[in-house]
Amino acid sequence: MNRRFLLAALAALVFFLLYLLLFVNVFLSSYVLDHWGSLVREQELAWAILGHLLLLSLSMAYLYPRISGTGEPWLEGLRLGLLVALMVEIVPALFLFHFLELSGGGVLSASAIFVVRDLLAGVVVGLVHGRSLDPPAAG
């Protein structure tokens, strides 16, 4: 395994956990409890979230060198974060919260929290990975 891959995956995982701990649980704790209820306190869900964040970290670290161009690493990381947010986070959030019968504010806030988180995590991965060593494929 590539050293930059492992460092980027670890940095993304640490970022995800800090974001979850500080931003969601500290700064938004009353808002989250009002909109998501006791759902965030379920232990089984906590393990599922941790697994999700681990897989997401590994996926982002794996994808970055494959989709990044020759731009600035933070900008390429932002692009990766947007791609991940659109493909991985928004649709499942809408699906999950619909079936849990949460309020519209809960769905929108979850989607916004996921998008911001993934954008910032993409920047972290981009900064750790650095510039792509290979030029982008023509096509």
N, C-alpha and C positions, 0 to 999 in steps of 0.2 A: 504494500500500500504506500501511496505517496504521502510524504510528510505534510505537505500543504493541505492535502485532503483531510488528514486526521486533525490537524490544527484548526482548519475551517469548520469541520463538523463539531469539534469540541467548543470552539468559540460560539457557534450558532446555538448549541445546546445550552451553554452558560447564559447566553443572551436571552433565550426563550424562558429559562427558569427565572432569571432576574426580572424580566418583563412581567411574567406572571406573578411573581412574589411582590414586587414593588408597585407596579402600575395597577394591576387588577386587584390584588388583595389589600393594598394599603390605600392608594389614592381613590380607587373606585369602589371600595368595599360596600358602602351603603347603597350605591347605585346598582351594583351587581346583585346584591341581596334583594333589592326591591324588584328588579326585573327578572332575575333568574331563580329566585327563591332558594330553597334548600338544595337544589340540584348541584351547586358548586361544592357542597359539603359531603357528597357521596364518595365513599372510599373507593369503590369500584371505578367510578368515573375518574378519580384522581390517577389511578394506575393506567387507565386507558389514555388519559391526557399525557402522562409521562411517556408512554410508548409512542404516541402520536408525535410528540416533540422530538424524540430520539430518531424516529424514522424520517421526520421532516428535516432534521439537521443533517443526517447522512445524505438524504436526497439532494438537498441544496448544495452541499459540498461536492457531490458527485456531478451535478448538472452545471455548476458554474463554469468550469473550464470548457465544457462542451458547447455552451451557448454564448459565451462572452465574446465580444468583438475586440477591437483594438482601442476602445474608448477608455476613459478613466475607470479604474477598478470600482470606485464607489458608485459610479453611474451604471456600470454593467451589473453590479450587485443590486441596485435599485430596480433595474429591468428584470432581473431574476426574481426578486421579491414580488414584483407586480404579477409576473407570470404564475408564480406559486399561489399567490393570493387569489387570483382569478380562477385557477384550475383546481385548487385543492381546498380552499377555505370557504368561499362565499356560497357555493351551491350546497355543500354539506351543512353549513350553518343554517341556511334557509330550510332545508329538509328536516334537520334535527329539531329546530325550534318550532317548526310547524306541528310536528307530531307530539311535541311536549306541551303544546298549547300555551306557549309563552306569548307575552304581549308583542305588539309590533315594535315597540321601543326596545325590547329585549333582542329581537332579531336584528334590528338595525345597529344597535350598540355592539352586539357580538360581531357582526360583519365588519364594522369599522375598527374594532379592536384587533381582529384578525388581520385585516389589510395593513394597518399601521405596523403591527408586529412583524409581518412578513416582509414589508418594505425595509424596515430597519434591520432585520436579520439578513436580508439580501445584501445590504450595505456592509454588514459585519463580515459576511462570507467573502464579498468582493475585496475588501481591504486585507483580509488574511491571505486569500489566494493570490492577490496581486494581478498583474497583467497576464493575459493568456500568452503562453509560449508559442503557440501555433497561430498563423494567420487564419482568419475565418475562411471557410470553404466558399468558393465561388458558386453562385447558383442562383 
